[in-house]
Amino acid sequence: MGAGIKKIRELMEEEELEYPTFESNYFFTVTFKRPPMHVPNVPDNVPNDIIRSVYEYIKKNSSASVSEISIAVGRTDRTVKRILKDLKDQGILQRNGSSRSGQWMISKQLR
């Protein structure tokens, strides 16, 4: 039991991640915290889950229009356009072709 905990701590430190918490009652429990999610520079009033939803929708539907995306994520076209612009500015997305017949390309993974 002691060697594994040491190994976990060393690996977490190497990856610059927060140490997990260890609990031992009747059971032994290790709780890992997620690393912070990288979010592009979007306005503060746009929640991270909406950005993630836009990104995931494009991942599955590369030819999606702004209006299709906005319906899928439940936001206005204007909000989706801002998110798309910021994702493009960050180098995460790019658009190949026209706005009507083009396709979205994912250049980097959204963390």
Stockholm file with secondary structure:
# STOCKHOLM 1.0

chainA/1-111         MGAGIKKIRELMEEEELEYPTFESNYFFTVTFKRPPMHVPNVPDNVPNDIIRSVYEYIKKNSSASVSEISIAVGRTDRTVKRILKDLKDQGILQRNGSSRSGQWMISKQLR
#=GR chainA/1-111 SS CHHHHHHHHHHHHHTTCCCCEEEESSSEEEECCCCCCCCCSCCTTSCHHHHHHHHHHHHHCTTCCHHHHHHHHTCCHHHHHHHHHHHHHTTSEEEESCTTTCEEEECSCCC
#=GC SS_cons         CHHHHHHHHHHHHHTTCCCCEEEESSSEEEECCCCCCCCCSCCTTSCHHHHHHHHHHHHHCTTCCHHHHHHHHTCCHHHHHHHHHHHHHTTSEEEESCTTTCEEEECSCCC
//
